[in-house]
Amino acid sequence: MKLLPESEKAKLAKWRETEGNNLTEVMATVKFFTPWANWTWYAAEFDGEDLFFGLVDGLEKELGYFSLTELEGITGPMGLKIERDLHWTPQNLATLLHS
């Protein structure tokens, strides 16, 4: 599975486009997850090359930056890879942060 096809890139806000907005207005339009652990990355912005801004839900929930290259490079048990949630309905970062 290609993690970020063009159709998904088009859904993401441009880099720094949501800066200064209330988190209730910033939508996570793409969701990535590990099928073998409880880690999830919610992407709201994309720089067009490699970096996302969004929410990372792993050991803790935190807003920040994460890399497409790094997500593509992660390999879990039995060769499992990070996946994109094909049935994801966009949600705002405030809801995700406090859920």
PyRosetta script that sets phi, psi and omega in degrees:
from pyrosetta import init, pose_from_sequence

init()
pose = pose_from_sequence("MKLLPESEKAKLAKWRETEGNNLTEVMATVKFFTPWANWTWYAAEFDGEDLFFGLVDGLEKELGYFSLTELEGITGPMGLKIERDLHWTPQNLATLLHS")
pose.set_psi(1, 129.7)
pose.set_omega(1, 173.8)
pose.set_phi(2, -75.8)
pose.set_psi(2, 124.6)
pose.set_omega(2, -175.7)
pose.set_phi(3, -65.7)
pose.set_psi(3, -37.8)
pose.set_omega(3, -176.5)
pose.set_phi(4, -134.9)
pose.set_psi(4, 79.7)
pose.set_omega(4, 176.0)
pose.set_phi(5, -69.6)
pose.set_psi(5, 165.5)
pose.set_omega(5, -177.7)
pose.set_phi(6, -56.4)
pose.set_psi(6, -36.2)
pose.set_omega(6, -179.1)
pose.set_phi(7, -62.8)
pose.set_psi(7, -33.6)
pose.set_omega(7, 178.7)
pose.set_phi(8, -80.3)
pose.set_psi(8, -35.5)
pose.set_omega(8, 176.4)
pose.set_phi(9, -57.3)
pose.set_psi(9, -40.0)
pose.set_omega(9, -177.0)
pose.set_phi(10, -65.2)
pose.set_psi(10, -23.3)
pose.set_omega(10, -179.1)
pose.set_phi(11, -80.0)
pose.set_psi(11, -21.8)
pose.set_omega(11, -175.3)
pose.set_phi(12, -80.8)
pose.set_psi(12, 144.3)
pose.set_omega(12, 174.3)
pose.set_phi(13, -66.5)
pose.set_psi(13, 150.4)
pose.set_omega(13, 176.5)
pose.set_phi(14, -68.4)
pose.set_psi(14, 159.4)
pose.set_omega(14, -178.2)
pose.set_phi(15, -54.7)
pose.set_psi(15, 127.3)
pose.set_omega(15, 178.3)
pose.set_phi(16, 66.5)
pose.set_psi(16, 9.0)
pose.set_omega(16, -179.4)
pose.set_phi(17, -66.0)
pose.set_psi(17, -30.2)
pose.set_omega(17, -178.0)
pose.set_phi(18, -100.2)
pose.set_psi(18, 3.0)
pose.set_omega(18, -178.0)
pose.set_phi(19, -56.6)
pose.set_psi(19, 130.6)
pose.set_omega(19, -179.8)
pose.set_phi(20, 88.3)
pose.set_psi(20, -10.1)
pose.set_omega(20, 178.3)
pose.set_phi(21, -76.2)
pose.set_psi(21, 152.6)
pose.set_omega(21, 172.3)
pose.set_phi(22, -65.3)
pose.set_psi(22, 142.3)
pose.set_omega(22, -177.7)
pose.set_phi(23, -62.1)
pose.set_psi(23, -19.5)
pose.set_omega(23, 176.0)
pose.set_phi(24, -71.2)
pose.set_psi(24, -16.8)
pose.set_omega(24, -179.6)
pose.set_phi(25, -97.8)
pose.set_psi(25, -11.7)
pose.set_omega(25, -176.3)
pose.set_phi(26, -96.3)
pose.set_psi(26, 115.6)
pose.set_omega(26, -174.8)
pose.set_phi(27, -96.1)
pose.set_psi(27, 131.1)
pose.set_omega(27, 170.8)
pose.set_phi(28, -86.4)
pose.set_psi(28, 107.2)
pose.set_omega(28, -173.5)
pose.set_phi(29, -97.3)
pose.set_psi(29, -13.7)
pose.set_omega(29, 179.4)
pose.set_phi(30, -132.3)
pose.set_psi(30, 137.0)
pose.set_omega(30, -179.5)
pose.set_phi(31, -123.3)
pose.set_psi(31, 129.2)
pose.set_omega(31, 174.5)
pose.set_phi(32, -115.1)
pose.set_psi(32, 150.5)
pose.set_omega(32, -179.8)
pose.set_phi(33, -152.8)
pose.set_psi(33, 159.9)
pose.set_omega(33, 172.7)
pose.set_phi(34, -93.7)
pose.set_psi(34, 125.6)
pose.set_omega(34, 179.2)
pose.set_phi(35, -74.3)
pose.set_psi(35, -9.1)
pose.set_omega(35, -176.4)
pose.set_phi(36, -111.9)
pose.set_psi(36, -3.3)
pose.set_omega(36, -177.7)
pose.set_phi(37, -150.1)
pose.set_psi(37, 176.8)
pose.set_omega(37, -177.4)
pose.set_phi(38, -97.6)
pose.set_psi(38, 53.7)
pose.set_omega(38, 175.9)
pose.set_phi(39, -114.0)
pose.set_psi(39, 134.6)
pose.set_omega(39, 179.9)
pose.set_phi(40, -140.1)
pose.set_psi(40, 140.5)
pose.set_omega(40, 177.1)
pose.set_phi(41, -120.6)
pose.set_psi(41, 124.7)
pose.set_omega(41, 179.1)
pose.set_phi(42, -109.4)
pose.set_psi(42, 115.6)
pose.set_omega(42, -175.8)
pose.set_phi(43, -97.0)
pose.set_psi(43, 130.8)
pose.set_omega(43, 178.1)
pose.set_phi(44, -114.0)
pose.set_psi(44, -35.6)
pose.set_omega(44, 179.9)
pose.set_phi(45, -128.6)
pose.set_psi(45, 154.9)
pose.set_omega(45, 177.4)
pose.set_phi(46, -140.9)
pose.set_psi(46, 137.1)
pose.set_omega(46, -178.8)
pose.set_phi(47, -82.0)
pose.set_psi(47, 1.6)
pose.set_omega(47, 178.6)
pose.set_phi(48, 88.6)
pose.set_psi(48, -9.0)
pose.set_omega(48, -178.8)
pose.set_phi(49, -125.3)
pose.set_psi(49, -58.4)
pose.set_omega(49, -172.2)
pose.set_phi(50, -148.6)
pose.set_psi(50, -29.5)
pose.set_omega(50, -171.6)
pose.set_phi(51, -97.8)
pose.set_psi(51, 138.2)
pose.set_omega(51, 174.1)
pose.set_phi(52, -112.2)
pose.set_psi(52, 154.6)
pose.set_omega(52, 163.1)
pose.set_phi(53, -117.3)
pose.set_psi(53, 137.1)
pose.set_omega(53, 179.4)
pose.set_phi(54, 176.0)
pose.set_psi(54, -150.0)
pose.set_omega(54, -177.0)
pose.set_phi(55, -114.9)
pose.set_psi(55, 133.3)
pose.set_omega(55, 174.0)
pose.set_phi(56, -110.7)
pose.set_psi(56, 125.2)
pose.set_omega(56, 179.4)
pose.set_phi(57, -116.2)
pose.set_psi(57, 100.5)
pose.set_omega(57, -179.6)
pose.set_phi(58, -134.0)
pose.set_psi(58, -111.3)
pose.set_omega(58, 174.7)
pose.set_phi(59, -66.2)
pose.set_psi(59, -33.0)
pose.set_omega(59, 174.8)
pose.set_phi(60, -140.8)
pose.set_psi(60, 168.2)
pose.set_omega(60, 173.4)
pose.set_phi(61, -98.3)
pose.set_psi(61, 130.2)
pose.set_omega(61, 177.4)
pose.set_phi(62, -151.0)
pose.set_psi(62, 145.6)
pose.set_omega(62, 174.2)
pose.set_phi(63, -81.9)
pose.set_psi(63, 143.5)
pose.set_omega(63, 178.8)
pose.set_phi(64, 170.7)
pose.set_psi(64, -161.3)
pose.set_omega(64, -175.5)
pose.set_phi(65, -110.6)
pose.set_psi(65, 144.1)
pose.set_omega(65, 174.1)
pose.set_phi(66, -145.9)
pose.set_psi(66, 159.8)
pose.set_omega(66, -169.2)
pose.set_phi(67, -109.6)
pose.set_psi(67, 133.8)
pose.set_omega(67, 174.2)
pose.set_phi(68, -60.7)
pose.set_psi(68, -42.3)
pose.set_omega(68, 179.6)
pose.set_phi(69, -58.9)
pose.set_psi(69, -42.8)
pose.set_omega(69, 179.2)
pose.set_phi(70, -66.8)
pose.set_psi(70, -42.7)
pose.set_omega(70, 178.1)
pose.set_phi(71, -60.3)
pose.set_psi(71, -42.3)
pose.set_omega(71, -179.6)
pose.set_phi(72, -67.2)
pose.set_psi(72, -24.9)
pose.set_omega(72, -177.0)
pose.set_phi(73, -88.0)
pose.set_psi(73, -7.9)
pose.set_omega(73, -178.5)
pose.set_phi(74, -78.8)
pose.set_psi(74, 130.3)
pose.set_omega(74, 176.5)
pose.set_phi(75, -126.5)
pose.set_psi(75, 128.1)
pose.set_omega(75, -179.5)
pose.set_phi(76, -99.3)
pose.set_psi(76, -165.1)
pose.set_omega(76, 178.8)
pose.set_phi(77, -58.2)
pose.set_psi(77, 144.3)
pose.set_omega(77, 178.2)
pose.set_phi(78, 56.4)
pose.set_psi(78, 27.2)
pose.set_omega(78, 176.6)
pose.set_phi(79, 79.2)
pose.set_psi(79, 10.2)
pose.set_omega(79, 179.5)
pose.set_phi(80, -62.1)
pose.set_psi(80, 147.9)
pose.set_omega(80, -178.7)
pose.set_phi(81, -121.0)
pose.set_psi(81, 164.7)
pose.set_omega(81, 172.9)
pose.set_phi(82, -61.4)
pose.set_psi(82, 143.4)
pose.set_omega(82, 179.4)
pose.set_phi(83, -122.9)
pose.set_psi(83, 158.5)
pose.set_omega(83, 172.7)
pose.set_phi(84, -99.9)
pose.set_psi(84, 134.9)
pose.set_omega(84, 178.8)
pose.set_phi(85, -72.9)
pose.set_psi(85, 110.6)
pose.set_omega(85, -176.5)
pose.set_phi(86, -74.4)
pose.set_psi(86, -14.4)
pose.set_omega(86, -176.6)
pose.set_phi(87, -114.2)
pose.set_psi(87, 18.1)
pose.set_omega(87, -176.8)
pose.set_phi(88, -68.1)
pose.set_psi(88, 131.8)
pose.set_omega(88, 172.4)
pose.set_phi(89, -104.3)
pose.set_psi(89, 119.8)
pose.set_omega(89, -176.7)
pose.set_phi(90, -52.6)
pose.set_psi(90, 141.5)
pose.set_omega(90, 177.3)
pose.set_phi(91, -135.6)
pose.set_psi(91, 157.1)
pose.set_omega(91, 179.1)
pose.set_phi(92, -79.1)
pose.set_psi(92, 155.6)
pose.set_omega(92, -175.9)
pose.set_phi(93, -64.6)
pose.set_psi(93, -32.2)
pose.set_omega(93, 179.5)
pose.set_phi(94, -62.0)
pose.set_psi(94, -44.8)
pose.set_omega(94, 178.9)
pose.set_phi(95, -62.3)
pose.set_psi(95, -45.4)
pose.set_omega(95, -179.4)
pose.set_phi(96, -65.8)
pose.set_psi(96, -39.2)
pose.set_omega(96, -178.0)
pose.set_phi(97, -65.0)
pose.set_psi(97, -33.8)
pose.set_omega(97, -174.8)
pose.set_phi(98, -104.5)
pose.set_psi(98, 8.6)
pose.set_omega(98, 179.4)
pose.set_phi(99, -92.1)
pose.dump_pdb("model.pdb")
